[in-house]
Amino acid sequence: QFRRRFLGMIFEYLEAGPLFTNCYIIGDAKTKEAAVIDPGGSVDQILHILARFGLKVKCIIITHAHFDHTGGNARLARVTGAPIMAHPKEAGMLSSTSSLAREFGLEMEKSPEVKRTLEEGDIIEVGSIRLKVLHTPGHSPGSISLLIEGTKKVIVGDLIFQFSVGRTDFPGASHETLMESIRTKILPLGDDFEVYPGHGPPTTIGYERKYNPFITGEAVSIY
């Protein structure tokens, strides 16, 4: 059901890092430019996929600055020379991600600074592919989603998962804000849109509208 090729676009993903974060690799099959989204770790595997398709990383985008989504930033940026992009409300958090990882018993190299900040409506061009930024706070203040223009795909970070939604027991998080982001930014895209979350399998807006208990109102925040 979920295709990885679409109109000349290379669309790959893998579970990266100790918390099995979904890392997405989007490339233009003609120009070979690529974006890597949420490299939580497993940089060798990411580099292997890039090499398999002959891709050159133009940018590293993080949907939010939690350590499980940024653990591979330092090495991937060093190897590829690609700049890191994030919402300005997440940019300042990158300096503390390695210390937060240690609280979970994990070691992580400190991430480089953000080179380009991303706001609502910004477009990131990767060859002929256009990624539109949606500011979708709630899980964190500067969480973003990425709409792949010309497709029915949206990458949502930890905003929404199959049958669930993102945690909101972190500093700066808000369940009410998260649900508002889902209601105003994601659900209006349409039931046939494919949703690619930060953890777990892909789903569709229609499926979550029907079965996700947080969207149907059968469940409230448990955090």
N, C-alpha and C positions, 0 to 999 in steps of 0.2 A: 504493500500500500504506500509506503513512504519511499519515494524514489531518491536516488543520490545523483542523478544527472538531470539537468533541466536547461534546455536552450543554451548549450555551450558552457554551462556552469559546472564546475567540479564542486561537489558538496560532500564532504567527509566528516565523520565525527568519531571520537573515541572516548573511553572513560580514562581520565588522566588523574594522576596523583593519588594520595592515600585515601581520599574520601570519594573517589570514583566520580569526579566532576566531568560532565560532558564538555569536551573541547571540540570546537567546530572549526573546520578549515574550508574556506570558500575561495575558489579560484576561477579565473577566467581561462577557459581551455585554449583560447587563441593567444592572448598576450602573456599568459602564465603568471600574471600578478595574483597575489593571494592575500587574504586576511586570516589571521588566527584569532579566534575568540575564546577567551577564558582558558589559557594554558595552565591548568592547575598543577601540572607536573608531567612526568612521563615524556620529557623532551626528546629522548631518543626516538620514541614512537612517532612523535609529531614530525621530527625531521625525516624519518623514514617515509612517511606519507608524502611530505613535500617533495622529496627526491623522486619518489615513484612517479609523480605526475610532472616533475620538472618545474615546480613552482618556486617563485621568489616572493618572500613575504614583504608586502608593502606596509603592513601595519599590524599591531597587536592590540586588540580591543578587549577591554574587560567590562562585563555587564555590571559588576560591582567589585569592591576591593576586599572582600573577605579572602582569607589566606588560601582557602581551598580552590579559589578561582584564579589566583595570581602566583602560585608556587613556582611555575616555570617561567615567569616573566624575565628574571635576570639572565638566565642562561640563553633563553630563546632570543632575547634582544641582543645579547652579546654575539651570538653566532650569526644572526641574520642582519643585524644593524637596523632592524625595523623599530620605529617609534611606538611608544605605548599611548593609547588613547582611552579616555574615560570621562565620565561626567565630572564637572569641577567639585561637586560635593564628595566625590570619592577620591579625588586626586591627593588630598592631604592625608588620607588614611593609609596610603601605600607604605609610608615610612614605618608604620607600626605593625604591619602584617606579620613580620617575622617574630616579633615578641608575642603576638597573639597565638601564633602557631605553637610556640613553646608551651603555652598554657595547656595545649592539647597533647603535649609530649612529642611534638614534631619539630624538626629543624628545617628552616627554610631560608634560602638566601634572600637578602633584602632586595626588594624590587627597585628598579630604576624609576625616576620620576616620570610623570605623564608629560608627553611632548605636545599633545593636542587635546584640548578639552572639548567635550561633545555636549551639545544642548539639543533640546526638543526641535525636531525638524531638520537637523543637520544631515547632510548627505556625505557618505564616505564612498568614494569611487575606487573600485578595484577592477582595472580594465574596463570592460563595458558593464560590469555589475555595480548596481547602486544600492547601498545599504542606508535605509532611512532610520534615524534615531528617534525613538519614542522614550520620553522620560517617564518611567514607571516606578516611582518610589513606593516604599512600604517595607520591603525586606531590608532595605537600607535607603538612606535619603537620596542617594544619587544613582540608584539602580536604573539601568536602561534596558530596553528591548530593541531589537534590530529587525526591521521589516525589509525583506529582500524584494525590492521593487520588480514588478513584472512576474512574480511568482505568488504562490499561495503559502508562503513560508514566513514564520516569525520566530526569532530566537529570543527567549524571554528570561534567561538567567534563572534566578530562584523566585520568580514572581508566582508562577503556577506550575504544578506538576500534574501528572495523571492522578486523579482522585484526590488531590490535595493542593495546598498553597504553601508559600514560603513561611519560614519561621519569622516571628516578630518579637522575640525575646532578646534581641540584641540592642545595644545603644543606638538610638536614632530610628529604630524600627517602629512601625505602627500598623496594626492589623486593619484599622479603619482606612488608613491611607492605601494599604496594599489592595484591599477590596475595591476601593475607588479606582485605582489604576486598572484593575482587571475590568471593571464595568465600563470605564470610559475609553480605554485605549486598546484593549484586546478583544472583548466580546463584539464590538461593532465591526470588526474586520470581516466577520461572516463565518458560518458554521463549517465551511469547507476548507478553512485555513488550517494548515499543519502547524502545530506548536512544538517547538524544540526547547525543552527545559534544561536547567543546569544539572539535573540529576534524574536518572530514570529514563524510561522510554518516551519517544515522541507520542503525541496525541493530536486530537483535533479540537477546535473550538466547539463544534457541535457536540462532540462526545462529552466534553467537560461541562458544557451548558446543561446537558441532560443528566450526567452521573456524578459530577463533582459535588460532594455534600456542602462544601463551603459556598458554592455558587447557587445551588438549589435552595439553600437556607436550612438544610437539615443539620448542619454543624456550625458551630461558632469557633472562635479562636481558642485553641487549647494551650497557647503559650503565654 
